């Protein structure tokens, strides 16, 4: 018994010693004795904005009854190999501004308590990365103001703006000086740029950055031939080889007879100025004939009024037999104004049987299309591609008004090589629809991917009636979606109609704000305070951007 008691006592003594050791270690860890640690600040918090950032930190552990002065260093390097700016503070906080730090630049901060008569300096505490976001006075860049060798940059008119620095992706930066007049005008045209090059532009008032943006100049154009007003454009088109690029110097040209065909070749017709308001073509039809036919039209106004045009773009198999099977290349309408065709903007249904006509892509970008389709009473949709197999129809940054009884028809049922896609983004449609058509899409039972995003649809029908459903697309595997868009005054009839429905389309983040437009409105500028200026999927404006500049 005595032996057992002695062993138990020994174990209790050992356990007591272990507790003492552990307790001693914990106390030493909780209250450091190293002076550099005792007086070290901690927990830096940062609130940063456009032109300033406020840093605060927790006072040192042993600060009670003591007065501290702090040194604060700022560096673009987390290891502080180079210190870009240093300041001091008498309290546990400091504010830095664009006078001290460069905007849009990542910085780190470190803080230490300085030495006093009774204490050494502390160790540093370091912050996470932060930056001043900078003021943004640059406005959106307009697509048609980006040229091969020049750019027009727009900004909020501001007294004191002094320069714009353009930095190419490779090469040296160049500075353009702004006069007081430039600063108040809010725009500057800059020439002498390199085609096909990405630039960063930064706006300055003295040494302070007031905005930054990026753009890429247009790819260089090598013209096969350049024409002047009075030259024979029709003959040039007829004789052009595949791949030819026909340049039109400013002025007016004519292709007003039904004898001009783009036959089994793909060509480009482009204004040399890039400005559709100074280069005009009076047209009867842009006729694409046979396999291999395609066209890119760029920077031109096309007017079908004087020639009584039926179609703007018309596909045929051959002149002898319109329905002969043909596989076309692509159609691109970029930065154009097209108007004055009685029947339709585009007709691609002439193939004898379904899929006799095939095309990869049809694209309309940054363009205005109007007065096509006989005020909505035409039998042909704006994009009339029944029987034509297509991969994509893409409409972006464009405006259509009084442009047909319905937008897209691909209603002839067939089994295609791919499910076709119709994508409409950042576009404005007003005063369209009629003749008992489907206002937006008739795909019948064909599978189709149909999306409308960041767009505005208003005032349907233009005349007569439209179907109660704006969309018909019932094919298995279809994707139908309208998102971040605004639509109003969409009815089945001019008077006494009911509101249109969208079938099985998914609707997301849409609005129904009446912008005050009628069916005859032609100016779609969004008021400065309009919520539609920030209703887009990325917080920007919806509709054709030209109306929100």
C-alpha positions as semicolon CSV with decimal commas, in nm:
position;residue;x (nm);y (nm);z (nm)
1;X;0,000;0,000;0,000
2;X;0,278;0,241;0,091
3;X;0,449;0,169;-0,243
4;X;0,128;0,250;-0,432
5;X;0,081;0,578;-0,244
6;X;0,441;0,681;-0,316
7;X;0,399;0,610;-0,688
8;X;0,073;0,807;-0,696
9;X;0,239;1,103;-0,526
10;X;0,526;1,096;-0,776
11;X;0,280;1,103;-1,068
12;X;0,096;1,401;-0,920
13;X;0,424;1,591;-0,885
14;X;0,519;1,518;-1,247
15;X;0,172;1,626;-1,371
16;X;0,198;1,949;-1,171
17;X;0,534;2,028;-1,328
18;X;0,396;1,967;-1,680
19;X;0,105;2,206;-1,619
20;X;0,351;2,467;-1,491
21;X;0,567;2,433;-1,802
22;X;0,268;2,456;-2,040
23;X;0,129;2,755;-1,851
24;X;0,466;2,926;-1,865
25;X;0,491;2,870;-2,243
26;X;0,139;3,006;-2,304
27;X;0,206;3,319;-2,101
28;X;0,529;3,388;-2,286
29;X;0,351;3,348;-2,623
30;X;0,059;3,576;-2,527
31;X;0,277;3,858;-2,397
32;X;0,596;3,882;-2,604
33;X;0,899;4,026;-2,438
34;X;1,074;4,137;-2,759
35;X;1,032;4,519;-2,758
36;X;1,007;4,526;-3,140
37;X;0,701;4,304;-3,109
38;X;0,548;4,471;-2,803
39;X;0,521;4,807;-2,980
40;X;0,427;4,674;-3,324
41;X;0,097;4,805;-3,477
42;X;-0,129;4,550;-3,646
43;X;-0,432;4,486;-3,869
44;X;-0,405;4,749;-4,143
45;X;-0,742;4,830;-4,303
46;X;-0,770;5,024;-4,629
47;X;-1,059;5,213;-4,785
48;X;-0,965;5,330;-5,135
49;X;-1,150;5,543;-5,389
50;X;-1,089;5,731;-5,713
51;X;-0,824;5,973;-5,589
52;X;-0,751;5,886;-5,224
53;X;-0,710;5,596;-4,984
54;X;-0,743;5,592;-4,605
55;X;-0,532;5,351;-4,404
56;X;-0,601;5,267;-4,040
57;X;-0,434;5,018;-3,809
58;X;-0,464;4,878;-3,463
59;X;-0,244;5,047;-3,203
60;X;0,040;4,844;-3,048
61;X;-0,025;4,596;-2,770
62;X;0,161;4,808;-2,510
63;X;0,022;5,147;-2,614
64;X;-0,167;5,240;-2,299
65;X;-0,041;5,569;-2,165
66;X;0,214;5,606;-2,443
67;X;0,236;5,845;-2,740
68;X;0,338;5,691;-3,071
69;X;0,450;5,835;-3,401
70;X;0,429;5,609;-3,705
71;X;0,625;5,582;-4,028
72;X;0,432;5,460;-4,332
73;X;0,600;5,344;-4,652
74;X;0,432;5,272;-4,987
75;X;0,580;5,053;-5,257
76;X;0,471;4,882;-5,578
77;X;0,682;4,589;-5,455
78;X;0,547;4,368;-5,176
79;X;0,908;4,323;-5,054
80;X;0,966;4,701;-5,045
81;X;1,292;4,681;-5,236
82;X;1,203;5,032;-5,353
83;X;0,992;5,273;-5,149
84;X;0,782;5,503;-5,370
85;X;0,644;5,730;-5,099
86;X;0,695;5,776;-4,724
87;X;0,493;5,972;-4,470
88;X;0,436;5,988;-4,094
89;X;0,134;6,001;-3,867
90;X;0,066;6,085;-3,500
91;X;-0,251;5,874;-3,493
92;X;-0,337;5,524;-3,606
93;X;-0,435;5,632;-3,956
94;X;-0,326;5,824;-4,263
95;X;-0,479;5,938;-4,595
96;X;-0,288;5,938;-4,923
97;X;-0,403;6,094;-5,250
98;X;-0,317;6,104;-5,618
99;X;-0,065;6,372;-5,523
100;X;0,132;6,098;-5,347
101;X;0,055;5,780;-5,539
102;X;-0,011;5,707;-5,906
103;X;-0,367;5,605;-5,987
104;X;-0,447;5,262;-6,132
105;X;-0,125;5,126;-5,982
106;X;-0,105;4,846;-5,728
107;X;0,063;4,947;-5,400
108;X;0,150;4,788;-5,068
109;X;0,187;4,976;-4,738
110;X;0,391;4,901;-4,430
111;X;0,366;5,070;-4,091
112;X;0,594;5,081;-3,791
113;X;0,593;5,265;-3,460
114;X;0,898;5,493;-3,441
115;X;1,148;5,476;-3,155
116;X;1,108;5,703;-2,853
117;X;1,333;5,780;-2,556
118;X;1,188;5,485;-2,368
119;X;1,119;5,232;-2,642
120;X;1,281;5,100;-2,963
121;X;1,113;5,120;-3,302
122;X;0,871;4,839;-3,374
123;X;0,872;4,582;-3,648
124;X;0,669;4,656;-3,963
125;X;0,318;4,537;-4,030
126;X;0,237;4,508;-4,401
127;X;-0,091;4,560;-4,587
128;X;-0,254;4,374;-4,870
129;X;-0,248;4,529;-5,219
130;X;-0,464;4,833;-5,301
131;X;-0,489;5,107;-5,562
132;X;-0,653;5,439;-5,638
133;X;-0,908;5,366;-5,909
134;X;-0,867;5,707;-6,075
135;X;-1,115;5,948;-6,231
136;X;-1,266;5,840;-6,564
137;X;-1,348;6,135;-6,792
138;X;-1,319;5,938;-7,115
139;X;-1,653;5,862;-7,283
140;X;-1,736;5,556;-7,491
141;X;-1,544;5,536;-7,817
142;X;-1,770;5,538;-8,122
143;X;-1,704;5,251;-8,359
144;X;-1,717;5,469;-8,669
145;X;-1,458;5,707;-8,522
146;X;-1,192;5,437;-8,509
147;X;-0,999;5,447;-8,836
148;X;-0,690;5,274;-8,965
149;X;-0,457;5,562;-8,885
150;X;-0,665;5,791;-8,664
151;X;-0,905;5,806;-8,371
152;X;-1,146;6,060;-8,225
153;X;-1,143;6,042;-7,847
154;X;-1,427;6,198;-7,649
155;X;-1,425;6,301;-7,285
156;X;-1,625;6,510;-7,041
157;X;-1,543;6,876;-7,114
158;X;-1,322;6,984;-6,824
159;X;-1,112;7,293;-6,764
160;X;-0,747;7,210;-6,707
161;X;-0,707;6,902;-6,925
162;X;-0,365;6,923;-7,086
163;X;-0,272;6,608;-7,278
164;X;-0,351;6,260;-7,401
165;X;-0,076;5,998;-7,398
166;X;-0,115;5,714;-7,648
167;X;0,085;5,400;-7,581
168;X;0,087;5,126;-7,848
169;X;0,109;4,760;-7,755
170;X;0,468;4,774;-7,881
171;X;0,669;5,089;-7,931
172;X;0,707;5,427;-7,768
173;X;0,431;5,639;-7,619
174;X;0,336;5,966;-7,787
175;X;0,183;6,273;-7,625
176;X;-0,087;6,488;-7,786
177;X;-0,123;6,831;-7,628
178;X;-0,474;6,958;-7,555
179;X;-0,552;7,326;-7,592
180;X;-0,804;7,505;-7,371
181;X;-1,043;7,476;-7,666
182;X;-0,989;7,100;-7,688
183;X;-1,055;7,066;-7,315
184;X;-1,384;7,254;-7,339
185;X;-1,491;7,085;-7,666
186;X;-1,466;6,740;-7,512
187;X;-1,308;6,568;-7,811
188;X;-0,977;6,535;-7,991
189;X;-0,901;6,379;-8,329
190;X;-0,557;6,218;-8,333
191;X;-0,385;6,111;-8,654
192;X;-0,063;5,933;-8,746
193;X;-0,151;5,602;-8,580
194;X;-0,054;5,256;-8,701
195;X;-0,325;5,037;-8,852
196;X;-0,420;4,717;-8,673
197;X;-0,258;4,825;-8,347
198;X;-0,392;4,821;-7,991
199;X;-0,344;5,148;-7,802
200;X;-0,393;5,260;-7,445
201;X;-0,498;5,625;-7,415
202;X;-0,456;5,815;-7,087
203;X;-0,598;6,162;-7,026
204;X;-0,406;6,408;-6,808
205;X;-0,451;6,737;-6,629
206;X;-0,088;6,825;-6,571
207;X;0,059;6,510;-6,415
208;X;-0,270;6,377;-6,283
209;X;-0,450;6,102;-6,473
210;X;-0,812;6,184;-6,552
211;X;-0,910;5,881;-6,758
212;X;-0,791;5,574;-6,939
213;X;-0,928;5,369;-7,229
214;X;-0,812;5,124;-7,493
215;X;-0,888;5,076;-7,861
216;X;-0,751;4,897;-8,164
217;X;-0,714;5,076;-8,495
218;X;-0,869;4,909;-8,796
219;X;-0,663;4,656;-8,984
220;X;-0,487;4,803;-9,285
221;X;-0,682;4,790;-9,610
222;X;-0,513;4,710;-9,936
223;X;-0,741;4,832;-10,214
224;X;-0,744;4,654;-10,546
225;X;-0,881;4,970;-10,703
226;X;-1,004;5,309;-10,585
227;X;-1,288;5,486;-10,764
228;X;-1,397;5,848;-10,782
229;X;-1,751;5,982;-10,835
230;X;-1,837;5,940;-11,202
231;X;-1,641;5,616;-11,237
232;X;-1,841;5,308;-11,337
233;X;-1,896;5,111;-11,015
234;X;-2,120;4,854;-11,188
235;X;-1,854;4,767;-11,443
236;X;-1,590;4,749;-11,172
237;X;-1,802;4,502;-10,973
238;X;-1,862;4,287;-11,281
239;X;-1,494;4,268;-11,372
240;X;-1,358;4,233;-11,017
241;X;-1,172;3,915;-10,927
242;X;-1,245;3,704;-10,623
243;X;-1,110;3,878;-10,313
244;X;-1,105;4,223;-10,472
245;X;-1,140;4,528;-10,248
246;X;-1,306;4,821;-10,424
247;X;-1,246;5,155;-10,254
248;X;-1,488;5,443;-10,301
249;X;-1,359;5,794;-10,247
250;X;-1,623;6,033;-10,109
251;X;-1,908;6,110;-10,348
252;X;-2,207;5,942;-10,514
253;X;-2,205;5,623;-10,725
254;X;-2,472;5,424;-10,911
255;X;-2,558;5,057;-10,953
256;X;-2,919;5,116;-11,053
257;X;-2,971;4,850;-11,323
258;X;-3,047;4,480;-11,275
259;X;-2,738;4,387;-11,468
260;X;-2,479;4,404;-11,191
261;X;-2,414;4,067;-11,025
262;X;-2,149;3,949;-10,781
263;X;-2,104;3,614;-10,950
264;X;-1,922;3,325;-10,782
265;X;-1,679;3,556;-10,605
266;X;-1,652;3,736;-10,273
267;X;-1,560;4,104;-10,285
268;X;-1,545;4,406;-10,058
269;X;-1,690;4,749;-10,138
270;X;-1,563;5,003;-9,888
271;X;-1,548;5,379;-9,853
272;X;-1,196;5,513;-9,819
273;X;-1,316;5,766;-9,560
274;X;-1,493;5,513;-9,339
275;X;-1,782;5,760;-9,322
276;X;-2,122;5,656;-9,466
277;X;-2,244;6,016;-9,463
278;X;-1,997;6,125;-9,734
279;X;-2,002;5,817;-9,961
280;X;-2,329;5,710;-10,124
281;X;-2,436;5,435;-10,363
282;X;-2,773;5,448;-10,538
283;X;-2,870;5,082;-10,583
284;X;-3,127;4,861;-10,749
285;X;-3,016;4,538;-10,578
286;X;-2,696;4,388;-10,440
287;X;-2,727;4,051;-10,618
288;X;-2,517;3,754;-10,509
289;X;-2,508;3,480;-10,772
290;X;-2,396;3,121;-10,735
291;X;-2,156;2,922;-10,524
292;X;-1,874;3,129;-10,377
293;X;-2,064;3,458;-10,394
294;X;-2,039;3,690;-10,095
295;X;-1,982;4,054;-10,010
296;X;-1,858;4,290;-9,740
297;X;-2,004;4,642;-9,749
298;X;-1,838;4,900;-9,528
299;X;-1,874;5,271;-9,454
300;X;-2,131;5,350;-9,726
301;X;-2,485;5,483;-9,752
302;X;-2,696;5,265;-9,981
303;X;-3,010;5,436;-10,117
304;X;-3,263;5,236;-10,317
305;X;-3,522;5,512;-10,346
306;X;-3,446;5,653;-10,690
307;X;-3,409;5,310;-10,853
308;X;-3,723;5,162;-10,697
309;X;-3,520;4,886;-10,532
310;X;-3,705;4,570;-10,431
311;X;-3,431;4,419;-10,214
312;X;-3,110;4,542;-10,064
313;X;-2,935;4,203;-10,075
314;X;-3,074;3,928;-10,298
315;X;-2,943;3,572;-10,341
316;X;-2,988;3,379;-10,666
317;X;-2,854;3,049;-10,801
318;X;-2,796;3,173;-11,154
319;X;-2,940;3,449;-11,368
320;X;-3,101;3,188;-11,591
321;X;-3,245;2,989;-11,298
322;X;-3,275;3,170;-10,968
323;X;-3,345;2,848;-10,777
324;X;-3,029;2,659;-10,877
325;X;-2,849;2,525;-10,570
326;X;-2,560;2,740;-10,445
327;X;-2,335;2,764;-10,142
328;X;-2,257;3,127;-10,064
329;X;-1,973;3,254;-9,848
330;X;-2,057;3,539;-9,607
331;X;-2,240;3,872;-9,608
332;X;-2,115;4,155;-9,387
333;X;-2,278;4,498;-9,362
334;X;-2,061;4,714;-9,137
335;X;-2,088;5,084;-9,056
336;X;-2,345;5,140;-9,330
337;X;-2,676;5,320;-9,381
338;X;-2,919;5,121;-9,598
339;X;-3,269;5,236;-9,691
340;X;-3,532;5,251;-9,959
341;X;-3,603;4,889;-10,060
342;X;-3,971;4,809;-10,114
343;X;-3,972;4,436;-10,035
344;X;-3,698;4,340;-9,790
345;X;-3,354;4,407;-9,653
346;X;-3,237;4,055;-9,744
347;X;-3,397;3,774;-9,943
348;X;-3,246;3,425;-9,940
349;X;-3,541;3,193;-10,009
350;X;-3,514;3,142;-10,386
351;X;-3,363;2,795;-10,374
352;X;-3,588;2,539;-10,542
353;X;-3,585;2,308;-10,240
354;X;-3,493;2,342;-9,874
355;X;-3,116;2,368;-9,823
356;X;-3,046;2,434;-10,192
357;X;-2,910;2,768;-10,068
358;X;-2,649;2,758;-9,795
359;X;-2,447;3,032;-9,627
360;X;-2,216;3,043;-9,328
361;X;-2,282;3,384;-9,181
362;X;-2,483;3,705;-9,226
363;X;-2,362;3,998;-9,014
364;X;-2,493;4,350;-8,963
365;X;-2,286;4,571;-8,733
366;X;-2,289;4,939;-8,645
367;X;-2,543;5,014;-8,918
368;X;-2,876;5,189;-8,968
369;X;-3,149;5,022;-9,176
370;X;-3,480;5,193;-9,247
371;X;-3,774;5,225;-9,487
372;X;-3,770;4,868;-9,613
373;X;-4,070;4,638;-9,643
374;X;-4,352;4,874;-9,749
375;X;-4,439;5,004;-9,402
376;X;-4,484;4,652;-9,265
377;X;-4,717;4,535;-9,541
378;X;-4,456;4,338;-9,739
379;X;-4,481;3,960;-9,767
380;X;-4,108;3,935;-9,681
381;X;-3,938;3,957;-9,343
382;X;-3,635;4,179;-9,288
383;X;-3,414;3,867;-9,291
384;X;-3,610;3,634;-9,518
385;X;-3,417;3,307;-9,518
386;X;-3,684;3,039;-9,559
387;X;-3,528;2,725;-9,710
388;X;-3,176;2,875;-9,677
389;X;-2,944;2,683;-9,447
390;X;-2,740;2,931;-9,244
391;X;-2,507;2,901;-8,949
392;X;-2,540;3,249;-8,801
393;X;-2,728;3,576;-8,836
394;X;-2,564;3,837;-8,615
395;X;-2,698;4,188;-8,557
396;X;-2,506;4,422;-8,325
397;X;-2,489;4,794;-8,247
398;X;-2,747;4,867;-8,516
399;X;-3,080;5,044;-8,561
400;X;-3,376;4,921;-8,766
401;X;-3,693;5,125;-8,813
402;X;-3,982;5,085;-9,055
403;X;-3,797;4,781;-9,179
404;X;-4,041;4,500;-9,250
405;X;-4,340;4,299;-9,124
406;X;-4,120;4,077;-8,907
407;X;-3,754;4,044;-8,822
408;X;-3,642;3,689;-8,911
409;X;-3,815;3,400;-9,086
410;X;-3,663;3,054;-9,131
411;X;-3,991;2,866;-9,130
412;X;-3,938;2,598;-9,398
413;X;-3,877;2,283;-9,196
414;X;-3,567;2,079;-9,275
415;X;-3,287;1,891;-9,104
416;X;-2,975;2,102;-9,131
417;X;-2,606;2,039;-9,073
418;X;-2,609;2,265;-8,765
419;X;-2,862;2,432;-8,540
420;X;-2,863;2,790;-8,670
421;X;-2,803;3,084;-8,437
422;X;-2,962;3,428;-8,450
423;X;-2,790;3,671;-8,212
424;X;-2,912;4,029;-8,164
425;X;-2,720;4,251;-7,924
426;X;-2,714;4,622;-7,838
427;X;-2,959;4,713;-8,113
428;X;-3,271;4,928;-8,149
429;X;-3,588;4,832;-8,337
430;X;-3,884;5,065;-8,379
431;X;-4,198;5,086;-8,592
432;X;-4,190;4,742;-8,751
433;X;-4,424;4,447;-8,801
434;X;-4,742;4,376;-8,996
435;X;-4,912;4,155;-9,252
436;X;-5,006;3,896;-8,985
437;X;-4,640;3,791;-8,940
438;X;-4,446;3,691;-8,629
439;X;-4,287;4,017;-8,517
440;X;-3,949;3,875;-8,410
441;X;-3,901;3,518;-8,532
442;X;-4,076;3,246;-8,727
443;X;-3,867;2,929;-8,709
444;X;-4,174;2,703;-8,720
445;X;-4,066;2,358;-8,594
446;X;-3,698;2,404;-8,676
447;X;-3,448;2,395;-8,388
448;X;-3,284;2,736;-8,351
449;X;-3,078;2,939;-8,105
450;X;-3,238;3,283;-8,086
451;X;-3,118;3,547;-7,840
452;X;-3,186;3,916;-7,793
453;X;-2,972;4,098;-7,537
454;X;-2,921;4,460;-7,437
455;X;-3,168;4,578;-7,702
456;X;-3,482;4,791;-7,736
457;X;-3,796;4,681;-7,922
458;X;-4,081;4,928;-7,969
459;X;-4,402;5,002;-8,157
460;X;-4,531;4,692;-8,329
461;X;-4,709;4,666;-8,567
462;X;-4,624;4,938;-8,813
463;X;-4,942;4,854;-9,004
464;X;-5,212;4,587;-9,003
465;X;-5,166;4,309;-8,749
466;X;-4,906;4,064;-8,621
467;X;-4,946;3,727;-8,451
468;X;-5,010;3,730;-8,079
469;X;-4,685;3,538;-8,029
470;X;-4,379;3,745;-8,123
471;X;-4,172;3,427;-8,154
472;X;-4,249;3,089;-8,309
473;X;-3,977;2,832;-8,251
474;X;-4,082;2,491;-8,132
475;X;-3,801;2,269;-8,259
476;X;-3,640;2,028;-8,014
477;X;-3,309;2,165;-7,892
478;X;-3,405;2,530;-7,945
479;X;-3,275;2,804;-7,716
480;X;-3,494;3,116;-7,705
481;X;-3,395;3,401;-7,475
482;X;-3,452;3,775;-7,430
483;X;-3,247;3,943;-7,157
484;X;-3,146;4,288;-7,032
485;X;-3,373;4,444;-7,293
486;X;-3,657;4,695;-7,298
487;X;-3,980;4,658;-7,495
488;X;-4,294;4,868;-7,510
489;X;-4,599;4,918;-7,731
490;X;-4,579;4,567;-7,872
491;X;-4,935;4,474;-7,966
492;X;-5,121;4,254;-8,212
493;X;-5,290;4,549;-8,387
494;X;-5,264;4,924;-8,420
495;X;-5,589;4,970;-8,226
496;X;-5,765;4,731;-7,995
497;X;-5,475;4,483;-7,997
498;X;-5,344;4,272;-7,713
499;X;-4,988;4,267;-7,578
500;X;-4,752;4,030;-7,757
501;X;-4,626;3,717;-7,585
502;X;-4,287;3,552;-7,631
503;X;-4,380;3,184;-7,638
504;X;-4,132;2,959;-7,460
505;X;-3,851;3,215;-7,463
506;X;-3,671;3,269;-7,134
507;X;-3,711;3,630;-7,018
508;X;-3,451;3,772;-6,780
509;X;-3,380;4,122;-6,644
510;X;-3,605;4,296;-6,896
511;X;-3,798;4,621;-6,860
512;X;-4,101;4,787;-7,017
513;X;-4,014;5,155;-7,000
514;X;-4,200;5,368;-7,256
515;X;-3,933;5,593;-7,407
516;X;-4,195;5,815;-7,569
517;X;-4,128;5,695;-7,922
518;X;-4,400;5,656;-8,181
519;X;-4,400;5,435;-8,489
520;X;-4,258;5,726;-8,690
521;X;-3,976;5,822;-8,450
522;X;-3,632;5,834;-8,611
523;X;-3,423;5,985;-8,330
524;X;-3,377;5,734;-8,050
525;X;-3,146;5,932;-7,822
526;X;-3,185;5,819;-7,462
527;X;-3,233;6,104;-7,212
528;X;-2,932;6,167;-6,991
529;X;-3,121;6,044;-6,684
530;X;-3,278;5,741;-6,852
531;X;-3,238;5,416;-6,655
532;X;-3,187;5,246;-6,992
533;X;-2,839;5,399;-6,998
534;X;-2,731;5,156;-6,727
535;X;-2,966;4,859;-6,781
536;X;-2,725;4,647;-6,985
537;X;-2,578;4,316;-6,877
538;X;-2,251;4,491;-6,789
539;X;-2,408;4,807;-6,648
540;X;-2,388;5,005;-6,974
541;X;-2,665;5,135;-7,201
542;X;-2,904;4,914;-7,393
543;X;-3,007;4,962;-7,754
544;X;-2,778;5,083;-8,031
545;X;-2,494;5,262;-7,846
546;X;-2,498;5,555;-8,090
547;X;-2,811;5,681;-7,911
548;X;-2,640;5,689;-7,571
549;X;-2,318;5,876;-7,656
